[in-house]
Amino acid sequence: MKTIFEILNLSLLTLSQILINPIYWVVIAIVYVQYKRIGQMEKKILGTNKESNLKRVLSSTLAGVIGGLIGSIIILAIGITIDADDFKYMLILAILLMLIHPRFICFSYSGGIVSIASLVFEYPKINVSSVMAIVAVLHLVESLLILKDGDKSKVPIFMKMNNKIVGGFNMMRFWPIPFIVLIITAQSFEGSAVAMPDWWPLIRPDNITSNSNDLMCIMIPVMAALGYGDMAISDYPERKIKESSRNLILFSVILLILAIISSYVYVFKYIAALFSPLAHEFLIQYGRKKEKQGTPAFTPSNQGVKILDVLPDSTAEKMGFKSGDIIFRINGQEVNSKYDINSVLSYFPPYIWIDYYDSNGKIKTKDYTDYRNKIRNLGLLVVPRDSSYVFVVKEVDSLGLRLIKWIKNKIKRRS
């Protein structure tokens, strides 16, 4: 029997095989394209990029590898075996569902639909318990990545709500996830083979009649892509991310428990298959409703200017200003707009002191000195009182809807 360290070492060696898989690099290329689009929007709003697209891809890839390793350890610990075709069905359906709406690329939808089809129509024939467990583990990994990495690519936005200009953040993050799945066999293999203990697996494989002591599992690396997209309008991004992560962890744990029970009690296969898409969609709709009904966190201040975002390596960042702080006086002069700030700094002062309210409403003062370069700007994005910097945010139509509209326009032109 292999030790835990030997199994972990074998897991790392198996995951490393994904590096020579062209699909892995295709997914990374897709992630790069997504970050390029984010960078273009960010530059339009801020006038610069907080970090390069390449740096975002590298950090996402590293986080994805760590997340994949965590997911693989959970899969090994529980003993989730799956047929390669099961994963193929989910991936193909996820791509098709994406044409309806981008969020449907999530495996909670495709996995649930494929599982229901298997239970009701007996096609495709899949291990429902294992599929649901894989979906649960991937979402658990996603919840951890959201918590630790979800706000790395947040982009400040402006919009109109109730005829008032409000600020917020559009948070988008993507992770290529290499992870291990187990294929069960009654034959003996050299290399990536792990003998199964008496208590293992927690999820019973379907259609296995051989003695469990004779069964072996083969580790195979597979590829997935996880994405996080959300908006923080009625709350700060940090709190929004914690809430999203907490809800997703709860969803993942419940689905995983249902998947494990379903391998022993047949009716729970239906419960798990229905819970996966319905509960996930409920979380999305609940979050959207909360944003619409909530009070915007970044509204124009009656006194001073409210900070929406701080540019990297700027004077404001060096001074320690954060989103939500309200600057109301610079060098003794009251400021109520970005023009007031520019007016104070138009003389390029070597020294400034700023009076402001922090996010808790307490009055504080910060100062900063730069005798060599003088202080030319603070590097702030503030919530304006007029419509000069309003960027209207609306949901982009899916590829499928754009194709339907294109066909309709062609028909109209011909008629």
C-alpha positions, 0 to 999 in steps of 0.5 A: 500500500502506498503511503500518503506522500507517495500518493501525493507525489504520484498526483503531482506527476500525473498533473504534470502530464497536462503540460504536454496536453494541447487542450491545456494551452488552448484553455490558457489562450482562451483565458488570455483573450478574456483578460485582454477584453477586460484590459481594454475596458479597464483602460477605457475607464482608468486610462491605464491598466492595473497590471498586464494581461500576461501577468493576469494569465500567469497568476490565474494559471498558478492559482488554477494549478493549486486549486486543481491539486486541492480538488485532486486530493479531495477526489482521491480522498473520497474516491470519485471514479468516473468514465472519460465519456461522462466528462465528455458529455458534460463538456460538450453540453456545457459548450452548447448551453453557453450559446444560450447564456455564458453562465450556463457553461458551468458544469452544475447545469450540464452535469445536472441535465446529463444526469437527469437524462441518464436517470429518465431515458437511460441515455447517456449511461453515466455514473450519476453519483460520480458526476455530481461529486465531480461537479461539487468538488469543482465548485468547492475549488471555485469557491476557494479561488473566489475567496483568495483570488476573485477580486484580482481583476476587478474593474471600476464602473459607473452606471445610472440607477434611479436617475443617480450616478453610482459606482461599482465594480465588475469582477471577472476572473478565470482559472485553467484547472488541471485535476485528476480523475480516477478510472476504476479497473479490475486489472493490475497496472504499473505506474499511476495505480492505487490500491483501494482500502476496505473503506474506500471509495465512499462513492460506490462505482456503478456496475462493479461486481469484482471484489474491492480488494482486486480493484485498482484506480488509474489516475488520469489528468483532465482539464477544466476551466472555472470562471467568476463573474459578479458585480459589486454595487450595493456592497464593497468587493471584499464583502461581496466576494466573501458572500459569494464564496460562502454561498458556493461552499454551502452549495458544494458541500450539500451537493457532495453529501447528496452525491455520496448518499446517492451511491447508496440510496437510489432516489438521491440520484434524482435529488442530487441531479435536480439540486445541482442546476436549480440551487446554482441558478437560485444563488445567481438570481438571489444575488442579482435581486439583492444587487437590484434592491440594495442601496448602492455603496458608491454614491456621490458624497454631499461633502467632498469626493468619494473614492471609487478606486485607486490606481496602482503605484499612485500617490493615493495608493502610497498614502494608503487611501482605499475605496469608500474614503471621502476626501473633503479638504486638500492643503486646507482647501475644500474639494467637491469634485475632481476639478477641485482636486486638479486645481489644488494640484495644478501648482505641483506642490511638493507637500500635501495634507489631506483631510478625509472621512474613512469608510467608518465615517471618522475624520482622519488626515494623511500627508505626503512629500515628494520634493523631487518630482512634485505632486501632479496627481493623486491617481484616484477615480472618484464618484462624480456628481454629473454624467461626465464619466458614466459608463452604462453597463449592460449584459452582453448577448450570448453568441446564440442570441447574437446569431439569431439576431443576425439571421433575423436582420438578414431575413428582413433585408432580403424581404 
